[in-house]
Amino acid sequence: MQRVFFTWKPEKNMQLELLEEWVENKFGVSLPDDFLGFISSNGVGSSPIPGRFSGKIGMDHLIIEEFYWLSPVEDTYSIQYKTENAIDEGWMSDDLIMFARGGSGHLCFILAVKGPHRGKVFAFVDSGVYLEGDQIRLENGALHLADTFSEFIDGLYADEVNIENWEDSMGYLPNEIKEKFGFGS
């Protein structure tokens, strides 16, 4: 799985154990191993590079602005809070977690954590994703992006403008990004 770098990471101590405990209590399952591995090695934060995913249904690309924090349910930037809110509002079924956002909060990236679609990644813009037994119901602009979290992360890319902006903001560019995408100084 490719590495993702962030221009900003939360200063709070991001305890993966809190998220794992919440998922176990809420869903009765553990998180998919590739999701846990990604969080353990990359962390979470905003303005990720690479952070674009090839769009479908007429969209050029989907841009991730932020991977949500691993904080208690009360923290409005946490996976737990965003997931609870989306389920309560009826935007998604209760076997998914919301792990990232884009489109100024209108684009949501979600991961199935249980059932026959466990590990699949979806996105929606002001619509919804519902897993009903072995069926997937995607409303309006909802998309199935990848069959595994690893496939999703490996599908992320960056273009020259993203890389230049990231390098200008951070003052450097990780060698892995230079090598993989062939841009940067």
N, C-alpha and C positions, 0 to 999 in steps of 0.2 A: 504494500500500500504506500502511495507516495506521501511525502511529508507536506504539511501545510504550515505556513508562517503567518503570524498576526502582527499588525502594526500596534495593536493595543491588547493587553491582557488584563483581566480584573486583578486588582491588588488584593482582594479578599482571598483567604486561603480556600482554594477550590478543592473540596474533599469529594473525591469520586465515591467514597464509601456512603456519603449521604444520599447521592443519587441512586446507588445500587440498593440501598435499604428502602428508599421510597418506591422504586420499581418493584421490588420483592413484595412490599406491603400492598401496593395498589393493584398490581397485575398478577401477583403470584408466580412470577418468572424472574429469571436473571436477564440482564441485558445481553444482546448478541456479542460474542467475543471480539469481532472485528471493530465494533463500536467502542467497546471498553479499551481495546488496544490503541485505537486512534486517540481517544481522550487521554489515556495514560502517557502517550509519547508526544502528542501535539498540544494538549491543553485546549482551551477555548479562548475566544476573543473576537475582535472586530477587524474589518478590512483584511480578510485572509488573502494570501497569494499562494497557490492559485485559488481562485474563488469564483470561476465561471463554469457553468455547465451548459452543454449544447441544449438548446431549447427544442421543443417539439410543437406541433400544431401551430405553425406560423411564427413562433418566437425564435429569434436568432440565438439568444442565450439567456440563462437565468443567472443572476448575480447574487452571491451570498454576501450580505453585509456584516453578519455577526453570527457566531456560534454561541448559543445561550450558555449562561453560567451554570455551575453545578452548586447551587445554593439551596437553602431551605425553601419550602413552598411559598413562604410569605414574600420572598424577594421577587419583584416584578420582572427581573431580567433572567430568572432561572428557568431551566427546562421544566421543573416541576410546576411553577406558577403558570407558564405559558400553556403547558399541556392541560392542566386542570381547567383553565379558562376556556380553551378551545373545546374541550369535551362538554363543559357546562353550557357553552353557547351553541352547541350542536354543529360545530364546524367539522368535527371528525369523530369517528367511533372511539370507544374506550379501550382499544387495543393498540393504540399508537402513542408515540411521544413526539413532541415538537422540539427539534434540536437546533434549528437555525432560522434566520429570517433574511429577507431582502425586500426590495421594492418599498422602502420606507415603512416596513411592517405589514405590507399587504401580501407579500409573497412568503409562504411558510414552507419549510422543509420538515418532513416528518418521517419517522421510522416505525415500522410495525414491530412490536415486541413480543407478540404471541399469536398463536393460531397458525393456519397453513401459509400465511404470507409473512411470517416472522423474518425479519432481516431486510425486507424490501423497503426502498426509499421512494417517497412520493413528494410532490409539491402541489400547492394550490394557491390561487390568487382570489381572495374574497369569495371562495366557494367552499367545497368540502370534499373529504375523502372518507369513505365508510367501508369497512371490511365486514361482510355479512357471511359468516361461515366460510365457504371456499370461494365466494364471489367478491369481487371488488366493484364498488360503485364510485365512479369519479364524476363529480358534478361540475358543470360549467367548464372552467379552465384547469381542472385538476389533472395532474399527470403522474404516470408511473415512470420513475426515472431509472431505477436500477433494481436488480434482484438481490443485491447484497450491499451493505454499507461500504465494503472495500471497493466494489465496482463503482459506486457513486464517487468516492474520493479519488479513485484512479481516473475517473472521467472529468475531473476538474482540470481546467486549463487557465492560462493567462495569456493575454495578448501584449503587444509591445507597449501600448499606452498604459495598461495595468502595471506592467513591470517598471516603466519609467516613473509613474506616480508613486509606486511603493518605494522605489529607490530614493526618490526625492524626499519623501516623507521620513524615511528611516535613516538615510545617509549611507546605506550599504545595500547590497543585494546578496542573499545567500547563494553560495556556489551551486547548490542543488537546483536552484531556479535558473541560473545562467546556463547550466549544462542541459537541463531538460527542455527549456523553451528557446534557447539561443539568443536571448536579448540581454541587455544590460551592459554596464561598463566593466 
